[in-house]
Every structure is written in structure tokens, then in C-alpha cells.
Amino acid sequence: MRDGVRLATDVYLPDHGDRHRGEHGDAHVPAVLVRLPYDKNSRYVYFDEVAARFTACGYAVVVQDVRGKFRSEGPTVPFLREPDDGYDTIDWIVRQPWSDGLVGMFGDSYYGFTQWAAVASQHPALRAIVPRVTTVDFNATAQNTAPVGRPVWLEGIEYFAHYWVDQGVYDYEPDRAVRPVIDQFEEAFRAIGARSTWFDLLAPRFTDLFPARGLHPFDARPVPVLHCVGWFDNIVTPHMGDYMELAARPGWDAVQYLWAGAIDHENYRLADAPATEETDHATNPAALARMLPDYVDPAVEFFDVFLKGTRRVSELPKARWELGHAGWRTSTSWPPPEAVERTFWLDALDGLDGIDGLKLDGSAAPPGGAAAQWTYDPEDLVPSLVPNSFAQLQSYPDLAPLTTRDDVLTFTGPALAAPLDLAGPLALDLHVTSSAPVFDVFVKLLDLGPDGQAHPIARGEVCVRADAAPDDVRVDLGHTGYRLRPGHRLALLLASSDYPMYLPASGSDENPWTTVAAKPSTQTLHTGGALPSRLVLTVLPAPDAQHSPTPHAQH
């Protein structure tokens, strides 16, 4: 790198390439660059297998441990040096005898972010990127802002504490009962004998260092981008936020494309949920072999257009997306042009219809006002139930037990006589108050089956400062493509804790990281009359029998 730090890098070359040869007889080929912090040679990222698919299609693959991780030199600090290191690595690639001077980038999560960092560097050789299950600004998932912000994603903060101490990874299980919560991590750092610099910038008070300097990638020269989104990814909301922001920028919108599957962050599929010994690609090589085409081939097709020029732009659908339980579709935009907004009014007055006597009414706003309450008890937090939200489709637990808790408010809709297809953004508008000055609202939209099991469709959460919040609070539930089948019902859950996935509220003005004795609170939801609350869904007008059976073209 420009400061002399060396980054460990593997290069995979195709056996044959284009007609043009370099001075050493190497084929001049485009390169696919991957810059990641998870050990480029680990089975977790299986890049020998991924590279084999790319090189078979005539691409060189360059895989690099980022600065400060595994075999790479330098201090272990995420984000800050990625624009410069991305630029310098691309500069090194185009000087290699096998390079044709064109570079694309590929990868998930943090190595989706390193693609955006390279875009911000504006290296002229970077011609296309394929960021998967990622977002431009991971810090947005960690901050607790008011009057309406997000609860702190504790599971995400743990990632920094585990991965960003030094070159290695520290796997430990904190004592979830320890208070204050920050001491759970202090115990681990004392045992390790080192600290995570980035954890210290996020807790107990958030320090916004991204972007620390330089150009925001969205303000850079537009580069063709294929967003690969997972409807069940735990960061689908910020990822789709990136997509929708770029859709409002004509220069970017012209060159951005969407691939969205019914997958989670770790590429487990709804069609296989829960994973079994036969279908778990993390442990079964045969399952990995079956998963790789969906993982790699959309990127190959994209690079064939923008790096090789062997396919036409007209062959790429602007949006290729999976309708969960109903196959793959394409559309000229996202949401699909035919999708319409549908409102479900929450009604706390009409009892005896659904779980806990509460229901969703899709017909009209309730004329009369009503209210329902739920409590927050810091001594009896609502359990997350999902053991790992990065791989929620691996376990795919039944969330129905949450609906029987006194501290969870549940609304249900009627059993469907025909399929209901969700295809676009989802949101919940609430008129809600609290006995606490600051409170959290966690929302889960569920598919309640005829067998009584409830499985997630989407989720969202807000942290509200009562004295500064607007009269109504919008909870962004992200985007999805999902079919509710006949006989199934929508269920909507509201609670004020989700532990250990999220940092518990203090119930006061105290910092939740350092609170020793959090205070209980009561939340009141208003429905109907002058204070309506509503669930806003984007739906297809009718089931579409015409759909693509696979998420990618056949080679």
C-alpha cells in the first residue's frame, strides 16, 4: 500500500483467456477483486470454490485480507483505510501482465462495504461492483439517536468485539445476566488482554467516524452495481435503503440493478428452511456445490456485460427477485410497476378475533378510538428466539411462543382465502406513548400458518424519545418479496425488548450501556378514531403465474 503496509493477497488465474496475450504469454483478462476481513483461505468464505467458478468463465480472481486482519499487516481498525487500500490494490492489479486493465468487485457484508469504499476512491479501472447483503454505512445499525432512531443492535456490536481486536478472531460467550451490559464485554477484553478499538468507538457512546474523510461513494462517479439482497438478511433494511436512495439519483439509477432472493445473510434459503444435514452448505460440500451457482452466476452475468462486453445490457433485467414460496420474477423496476399499496388498520377494540383478542382489519379505518397496552420488564426481557439473526433461515424457529407473552401485543388478520403477494416496502405507522422518557418498539411481521407456527416475514424497530417524538411514529420494516398462502394469516407483534439481539432499554434517561438497574415501563398504543395506527404493505394485485424458475440465466 502507499504507506508500505503489505496486504496478503491470493490470485487465481483462468487456464485460458481472451485472444490477447501479455509479454509473458498470460491471457489479458479482467479481474474480480474481493477484499475481506474473514480469512481469505477459510472454509467460512470458501473462495477456492468461488474462484473456480469465476476462472472457469475467464476471470482472474484476486482475494485479499484487509489491513490488520489475518495475514495482512497494519493496525486492526475497520473502515477507515478501505478507500485508499482499495485504490492501491486496483492499481496493483492493472499493472499485472495478465490484466486487461478492467476490474470488478464482489462480496458479502463487510466485503460489500469495501466495494463501496473503492467506488469512493474513484479508480478509473473499477468498472462494476456486486455488493451482497451489505450496506454503505454499517455504523447506522449501531447508533441510538433521538427523537426517533434505532435501538442499539447488540448482536452487530458483538461482531466488532469478536472480529476487530487484532489479526485473529475471539470466540466467547458473554454472560447475558451481567449488568451493566458493557461489563459483559469488559470481562472478555480483560480475558483477552486486548481491546477492540472500534467497539470503544461505538460503546458506551456512539462516535460517528464514517465516512471519516473523503468522498461519499454515492457522490462519486457512478459505477454499474448489482445489489444482491436477501429478503431475510438482518441488514436488508439499510441495504434496500441504499438501493432506493440511488434510485432517486438519475446517474446511478441508470446503472443499478437488483437481484433479491429469499435468503439470509449467510445464504441459507427459505426453500430449505430450516437447514438440515443434507442442505446445510456450511457443513455439507454437496450442499455448497448446489448453493454456489445462485451465489456466483448472477455476478458472472453482470461482469460479462460490464467487464467483458460478451453480453448486452438489454439482457439484464433491472430487477430480478424471488417471491418467497412462489418462485422468481423479473420487473422493469422495484417495486414492480404493478404493485399497489394496501393498508391494514390496527383495531384494539374488536375482540375475540385472533390472538389475544386483537386483529388487523384490511377494509377501513376503525371509526372509534381504542387503546391497548404492553409492558417492558427489564427483569424478564422478551427473548430473541433466533439464535443467530445472520443465519435465521438455518434455524427458522417458530416464533408463536412470543404471542402468548403478556409483554407482547399481537394483532392478527383473517385466514386468507387466496394468496397475498407482498412485493415492495413495508411500514408500520403507530400512535404510541410511554411512561418512560425513552422507549423502544420492536415489530415483527409474521406468517401464521394453519398449524399454529409463526415464522418471520419482516421486522423493524425504533427508539423513541417521548418528549420530542412526532404524534405518529413510522417503523420501517424494510422490503420483501413473499407469498402468504391460502389458510395462512398475517400476524403483527409489538414489544419493547428483543434480547440478546438488541441492547435493553434503561427505561430512563440513563445510557442503556451503563445502566445497572433499568426501570420498567408501560407503552400505550392508540388505534382508530383521531389516533389511527396502520400497517402499510406493498402487494401485487393478483398472483402472477408467469415467473422464472431460476434466479439466473443458464450457461
C-alpha positions in Angstrom: 0.0 0.0 0.0 1.1 3.6 -0.3 2.3 3.6 3.3 4.4 0.4 2.9 1.9 -1.9 4.6 1.7 -5.3 2.9 -1.7 -6.9 2.4 -1.9 -10.7 2.0 -3.4 -11.5 -1.4 -4.2 -14.6 -3.4 -4.5 -14.5 -7.2 -6.5 -17.2 -9.1 -6.0 -17.2 -12.9 -8.1 -18.9 -15.6 -6.5 -21.7 -17.6 -7.2 -19.8 -20.8 -8.4 -16.3 -21.6 -9.0 -13.9 -24.4 -7.0 -13.8 -27.6 -4.7 -11.0 -26.4 -1.6 -12.2 -24.5 0.8 -10.4 -22.2 4.5 -10.2 -22.5 4.9 -13.5 -20.5 2.2 -15.3 -22.5 -0.5 -14.7 -20.0 -4.0 -14.0 -21.2 -5.2 -10.5 -20.7 -8.3 -10.9 -18.6 -10.5 -8.8 -16.4 -10.1 -9.2 -12.6 -12.7 -9.8 -9.9 -11.4 -8.3 -6.6 -12.5 -9.4 -3.2 -11.3 -7.6 0.0 -12.5 -9.2 3.2 -11.7 -9.5 6.9 -12.7 -13.2 7.4 -9.6 -15.0 6.3 -9.4 -15.4 2.6 -8.3 -19.1 3.0 -11.0 -20.1 5.5 -13.8 -22.6 4.8 -16.2 -19.9 6.0 -15.8 -17.9 2.8 -14.9 -20.9 0.5 -13.1 -18.7 -2.0 -11.3 -21.5 -3.6 -14.7 -22.8 -4.8 -16.0 -19.3 -5.7 -12.8 -18.5 -7.6 -13.1 -21.8 -9.6 -16.5 -20.7 -10.9 -15.1 -17.2 -11.9 -11.9 -18.5 -13.5 -13.9 -21.1 -15.5 -15.7 -18.1 -17.1 -12.4 -16.4 -18.0 -11.9 -14.0 -15.0 -8.9 -13.6 -12.7 -9.9 -13.5 -9.1 -7.9 -11.5 -6.5 -8.8 -12.2 -2.9 -7.2 -10.1 -0.1 -7.2 -10.0 3.7 -7.9 -6.3 4.6 -5.5 -4.3 6.6 -4.9 -5.7 10.1 -6.7 -9.0 9.6 -5.2 -12.5 9.4 -2.1 -12.5 7.2 -2.2 -8.8 6.4 0.0 -6.2 8.1 -1.2 -3.0 9.8 -3.4 -1.9 12.7 -6.8 -3.7 13.1 -9.2 -0.8 12.6 -12.2 -1.3 10.2 -13.5 1.0 7.6 -11.0 3.9 7.7 -8.3 2.8 5.3 -10.5 0.9 2.9 -10.8 3.6 0.2 -7.1 4.1 -0.1 -6.3 0.4 0.2 -8.9 -0.4 -2.4 -7.5 2.1 -4.8 -3.9 0.9 -4.3 -4.9 -2.8 -4.8 -6.7 -2.0 -8.0 -3.7 0.0 -9.1 -1.5 -3.1 -8.4 -3.9 -5.4 -10.4 -3.9 -3.3 -13.6 -0.1 -3.4 -13.6 0.0 -7.2 -13.7 0.9 -8.9 -17.0 -2.3 -10.9 -17.1 -4.6 -7.8 -16.5 -6.6 -6.3 -19.3 -7.0 -3.1 -17.2 -10.6 -3.7 -16.1 -11.6 -4.6 -12.5 -14.9 -5.6 -10.9 -15.6 -6.3 -7.2 -17.7 -8.9 -5.5 -18.6 -10.0 -2.0 -20.9 -10.1 1.1 -21.3 -7.9 4.1 -18.0 -6.2 5.1 -16.6 -7.1 1.7 -19.6 -5.5 0.2 -18.6 -2.3 2.1 -15.1 -2.5 0.7 -16.6 -2.3 -2.8 -18.3 1.0 -1.9 -15.1 2.3 -0.4 -13.3 1.5 -3.6 -16.0 3.4 -5.5 -15.4 6.4 -3.3 -11.7 6.2 -4.3 -12.7 6.7 -8.0 -10.1 4.5 -9.5 -10.8 4.6 -13.3 -10.2 0.8 -13.7 -13.1 -0.1 -11.4 -16.0 -0.7 -13.8 -18.6 -2.8 -11.9 -19.4 -4.0 -8.4 -21.7 -6.7 -6.9 -22.2 -5.9 -3.2 -24.2 -8.7 -1.5 -26.1 -8.5 1.8 -24.4 -5.3 2.8 -24.8 -1.5 3.3 -22.8 1.6 2.7 -23.0 2.7 6.4 -22.8 -0.1 9.0 -22.5 2.5 11.7 -26.1 3.4 11.2 -27.0 0.0 12.6 -25.2 0.8 15.9 -26.4 4.2 16.9 -29.1 5.1 19.3 -30.4 8.5 18.2 -33.5 10.5 19.1 -36.2 11.7 18.9 -36.8 8.6 16.7 -33.8 6.4 16.0 -32.9 2.8 16.3 -32.2 0.6 19.4 -28.6 -0.5 19.5 -28.1 -3.7 17.6 -26.2 -5.6 20.3 -25.6 -8.6 18.0 -23.9 -6.3 15.5 -21.8 -4.6 18.2 -20.6 -8.1 19.3 -19.2 -8.6 15.8 -16.8 -5.7 16.3 -15.8 -7.1 19.7 -15.1 -10.6 18.3 -13.5 -9.7 14.9 -11.8 -6.3 15.3 -9.3 -6.8 18.2 -6.3 -7.9 16.2 -5.4 -10.2 13.3 -7.4 -13.1 14.8 -10.9 -13.8 15.9 -12.0 -14.3 19.5 -15.0 -16.5 20.1 -16.5 -16.1 23.5 -20.0 -16.3 25.0 -20.8 -13.3 27.3 -22.7 -13.7 30.5 -26.0 -12.2 29.4 -27.1 -11.6 33.0 -24.2 -9.2 33.8 -25.2 -5.6 34.4 -24.3 -3.1 33.2 -24.3 -4.7 29.8 -21.0 -3.1 28.8 -19.3 -5.2 31.6 -20.1 -8.3 29.6 -17.6 -7.1 27.0 -15.1 -5.7 29.6 -14.9 -9.2 31.1 -14.0 -10.6 27.7 -11.4 -7.8 26.9 -9.7 -8.5 30.3 -9.5 -12.2 29.5 -8.1 -11.5 26.0 -5.7 -8.9 27.2 -6.6 -6.5 24.4 -9.4 -4.3 23.3 -11.4 -3.7 20.1 -10.7 -0.1 19.1 -13.9 0.0 17.1 -16.0 -1.3 20.0 -14.7 1.6 22.0 -15.9 4.0 19.4 -19.4 2.5 19.5 -20.0 1.9 23.2 -20.9 3.2 25.6 -21.3 6.3 23.4 -21.5 6.3 19.6 -18.8 8.1 17.7 -19.6 8.7 14.0 -16.4 8.2 12.1 -17.8 7.1 8.8 -17.2 8.5 6.4 -14.2 9.8 8.3 -12.8 11.6 5.3 -13.1 11.7 1.6 -15.9 11.4 -0.8 -19.1 9.5 0.0 -19.5 6.7 -2.6 -22.9 7.9 -3.7 -21.3 11.2 -4.7 -18.6 9.5 -6.7 -18.7 8.7 -10.4 -21.5 6.1 -10.9 -20.3 2.6 -11.4 -22.6 -0.2 -12.6 -23.8 -2.0 -9.5 -25.8 -5.3 -9.0 -27.3 -5.2 -5.5 -27.7 -8.7 -4.2 -30.2 -8.5 -1.4 -31.5 -11.2 1.0 -35.1 -10.7 2.0 -34.3 -12.4 5.3 -30.9 -10.7 5.7 -30.6 -8.9 9.1 -29.5 -5.8 7.3 -32.0 -5.9 4.4 -33.5 -2.5 5.5 -30.3 -0.5 5.2 -29.3 -2.4 2.0 -32.6 -1.5 0.4 -32.3 2.0 1.7 -29.1 2.2 -0.4 -30.9 0.9 -3.4 -33.8 3.4 -3.0 -31.5 6.3 -2.5 -29.6 5.5 -5.6 -32.9 5.1 -7.5 -33.5 8.8 -6.8 -30.2 9.7 -8.4 -30.6 9.5 -12.2 -26.9 8.9 -12.9 -26.8 6.0 -10.5 -30.3 4.7 -11.2 -29.4 4.2 -14.9 -26.6 1.7 -13.9 -28.0 0.0 -10.8 -29.7 -3.5 -10.9 -31.3 -5.6 -8.3 -31.1 -9.3 -7.5 -33.1 -10.2 -4.4 -33.6 -13.7 -3.1 -35.4 -15.3 -0.2 -32.1 -15.8 1.6 -30.5 -14.6 4.8 -27.1 -13.1 5.5 -25.3 -16.4 5.4 -27.1 -17.5 2.2 -29.5 -20.0 3.7 -32.6 -20.3 1.6 -36.3 -20.1 2.6 -37.0 -23.0 0.4 -34.7 -25.2 2.6 -35.6 -23.7 6.0 -34.8 -25.0 8.5 -31.5 -26.3 7.2 -30.8 -30.0 7.6 -27.6 -32.0 7.5 -28.3 -32.5 3.8 -29.0 -28.9 2.9 -26.5 -27.0 5.2 -23.8 -25.6 2.9 -21.6 -24.7 5.9 -21.0 -28.3 6.7 -22.0 -30.3 3.6 -19.8 -30.0 0.5 -22.7 -31.2 -1.7 -25.0 -28.5 -0.4 -22.3 -25.9 -1.0 -22.0 -27.1 -4.6 -25.7 -26.7 -5.0 -25.7 -23.2 -3.5 -22.7 -21.8 -5.5 -24.5 -21.2 -8.8 -27.0 -18.9 -7.2 -24.2 -17.2 -5.3 -21.8 -16.6 -8.2 -23.6 -16.8 -11.5 -25.6 -13.5 -11.3 -22.2 -11.8 -10.8 -20.7 -13.6 -13.8 -23.6 -12.5 -16.0 -23.2 -8.9 -14.7 -19.4 -8.8 -15.3 -19.9 -10.4 -18.8 -21.8 -7.2 -19.6 -19.7 -4.5 -18.0 -16.2 -6.1 -18.0 -16.1 -8.4 -21.0 -18.8 -7.0 -23.2 -19.9 -10.5 -24.2 -23.5 -9.9 -23.2 -25.8 -7.0 -24.0 -27.1 -4.6 -21.3 -30.6 -5.4 -22.7 -30.2 -9.0 -21.4 -30.1 -7.8 -17.8 -33.4 -7.3 -16.1 -33.4 -4.2 -13.9 -34.9 -6.2 -11.1 -34.8 -10.0 -10.6 -36.4 -11.1 -7.4 -37.8 -14.1 -5.6 -41.3 -14.1 -4.3 -40.9 -16.4 -1.3 -42.8 -19.7 -1.7 -43.7 -18.8 -5.3 -40.5 -18.6 -7.4 -38.6 -16.0 -9.3 -39.8 -12.9 -11.2 -38.4 -10.0 -13.2 -39.6 -6.5 -13.4 -38.5 -3.2 -15.0 -38.2 -1.5 -11.6 -38.5 -2.1 -7.9 -41.1 -2.1 -6.5 -42.7 -3.8 -9.5 -44.8 -1.3 -11.6 -48.0 -3.3 -11.0 -47.6 -3.4 -7.2 -50.0 -1.3 -5.1 -50.1 0.0 -1.5 -52.6 -1.7 0.8 -53.4 -0.5 4.3 -54.3 -2.8 7.3 -55.8 -0.8 10.1 -54.9 -1.9 13.6 -58.0 -2.2 15.8 -57.6 -2.8 19.6 -61.4 -2.6 20.1 -62.8 -5.5 18.2 -62.0 -8.6 20.3 -62.3 -12.3 20.0 -60.8 -12.4 16.5 -57.3 -13.7 16.6 -54.5 -13.9 19.2 -55.1 -12.0 22.4 -58.4 -10.5 21.1 -56.7 -8.1 18.7 -56.9 -8.0 15.0 -55.8 -6.5 11.7 -58.6 -5.1 9.5 -57.8 -4.5 5.9 -61.1 -2.9 4.9 -61.4 0.5 6.6 -60.1 2.6 9.4 -61.9 1.8 12.7 -64.3 4.7 13.4 -63.9 4.6 17.1 -60.8 5.1 19.1 -59.3 2.4 21.3 -56.1 1.6 23.1 -54.0 -1.4 24.1 -51.0 -1.6 26.4 -47.9 -3.7 26.8 -45.2 -3.6 29.4 -41.4 -3.5 29.5 -39.9 -5.5 32.3 -36.0 -5.4 32.4 -36.1 -8.4 34.7 -38.0 -10.5 32.1 -36.9 -9.4 28.6 -38.6 -10.7 25.5 -36.3 -13.4 24.1 -35.0 -13.1 20.6 -35.6 -16.8 20.0 -33.5 -16.6 16.8 -30.0 -17.9 18.0 -28.2 -16.1 15.2 -30.0 -13.5 13.1 -27.2 -13.7 10.4 -28.4 -17.2 9.7 -32.1 -17.1 10.8 -33.2 -19.4 8.0 -30.7 -22.0 9.2 -32.7 -22.5 12.4 -36.0 -20.9 11.3 -37.5 -21.1 14.8 -41.2 -20.9 15.5 -42.0 -17.5 17.0 -45.5 -18.4 18.1 -44.5 -18.7 21.7 -43.9 -14.9 21.7 -47.6 -14.3 21.0 -48.6 -15.7 24.4 -46.5 -13.3 26.5 -48.2 -10.6 28.4 -45.5 -8.1 27.4 -46.1 -8.7 23.6 -49.0 -7.1 21.8 -50.3 -9.2 18.9 -52.6 -8.4 16.0 -53.8 -10.9 13.5 -55.6 -10.9 10.2 -58.1 -13.4 9.0 -57.2 -16.6 7.3 -56.5 -16.0 3.6 -58.8 -17.5 1.0 -56.4 -16.6 -1.8 -52.6 -15.9 -1.9 -51.4 -12.5 -0.7 -48.2 -11.5 -2.5 -46.0 -8.9 -0.8 -43.6 -7.1 -3.2 -42.1 -3.9 -2.0 -41.6 -1.7 1.1 -43.4 -2.4 4.3 -44.0 0.1 7.2 -46.0 0.5 10.4 -47.4 3.9 11.5 -48.1 4.0 15.2 -49.7 6.4 17.6 -47.8 5.2 20.7 -46.9 6.7 24.1 -44.9 5.5 27.1 -44.5 6.0 30.8 -40.7 6.2 30.1 -38.9 9.2 28.7 -37.1 6.9 26.2 -38.6 3.6 25.0 -38.1 1.0 22.3 -40.6 -0.6 20.0 -39.8 -3.9 18.3 -42.0 -5.0 15.5 -42.2 -8.4 13.8 -44.4 -9.2 10.8 -45.1 -12.9 10.8 -46.7 -15.6 8.6 -49.0 -17.5 11.0 -49.7 -21.0 9.5 -52.7 -23.2 9.9 -50.6 -25.4 12.1 -50.1 -22.6 14.6 -46.5 -22.0 13.8 -45.4 -18.4 13.2 -42.4 -17.5 11.0 -40.8 -14.1 10.2 -41.6 -12.1 7.1 -40.0 -8.8 8.1 -39.0 -6.8 11.2 -38.3 -3.3 12.3 -37.5 -1.3 15.4 -37.4 2.3 16.7 -36.1 4.0 19.8 -38.3 6.9 20.7 -37.7 9.9 22.9 -41.2 10.7 24.2 -40.9 14.5 24.7 -39.6 15.1 21.2 -41.2 12.4 19.0 -44.0 13.3 16.5 -47.6 12.3 17.2 -47.2 9.2 15.0 -44.1 7.1 14.6 -43.2 5.2 11.5 -41.4 1.9 11.8 -39.6 0.9 8.6 -40.0 -2.9 8.1 -37.7 -2.9 5.0 -38.7 -4.6 1.7 -39.7 -8.1 0.8 -41.0 -10.5 -1.8 -43.2 -13.0 -0.1 -46.3 -15.0 -0.7 -48.7 -15.7 2.2 -50.5 -18.9 1.1 -54.2 -19.7 1.4 -55.1 -20.6 5.0 -52.3 -18.5 6.4 -52.7 -15.3 8.4 -50.7 -12.1 8.9 -49.6 -11.6 12.5 -48.0 -8.4 13.9 -46.1 -8.4 17.1 -45.1 -5.3 19.2 -42.8 -5.5 22.2 -40.2 -3.3 23.9 -37.3 -5.7 24.2 -35.6 -8.3 22.0 -32.7 -9.7 23.9 -29.9 -10.5 23.3 -30.3 -9.3 19.8 -30.8 -5.7 20.9 -29.5 -3.7 23.9 -32.2 -3.5 26.6 -33.6 0.0 27.3 -32.8 1.8 30.5 -36.4 2.9 31.0 -35.0 6.3 31.8 -32.6 9.0 30.5 -29.6 6.8 31.6 -27.3 5.3 29.0 -28.6 1.7 28.4 -25.0 0.5 28.1 -24.1 1.6 31.7 -27.5 1.2 33.4 -27.3 -1.1 36.5 -30.9 -1.1 37.4 -33.2 -0.5 34.4 -36.7 0.7 35.1 -39.9 -0.9 33.9 -42.4 1.0 31.7 -45.8 0.8 30.1 -46.5 1.5 26.4 -49.9 2.5 25.1 -50.9 2.0 21.5 -53.8 4.0 20.1 -55.9 2.8 17.3 -58.9 4.2 15.3 -60.6 7.5 15.6 -58.4 10.5 15.7 -55.3 8.4 16.5 -55.2 5.5 14.0 -52.4 3.1 13.7 -51.8 1.2 10.4 -49.7 -1.4 8.7 -48.8 -0.3 5.1 -47.9 -3.2 2.7 -46.9 -3.2 -1.0 -48.8 -6.0 -2.7 -49.3 -7.5 -6.1 -52.8 -7.1 -7.4 -53.2 -10.8 -8.1 -50.9 -13.9 -8.1 -48.8 -13.9 -11.4 -48.5 -17.4 -12.8 -45.7 -16.3 -15.1 -42.3 -16.5 -13.3 -38.8 -17.6 -13.9 -38.0 -21.0 -12.4 -34.4 -20.0 -11.6 -32.6 -16.8 -10.4 -30.1 -16.7 -13.1 -29.7 -17.4 -16.8 -28.4 -20.8 -17.9 -24.9 -21.0 -19.3 
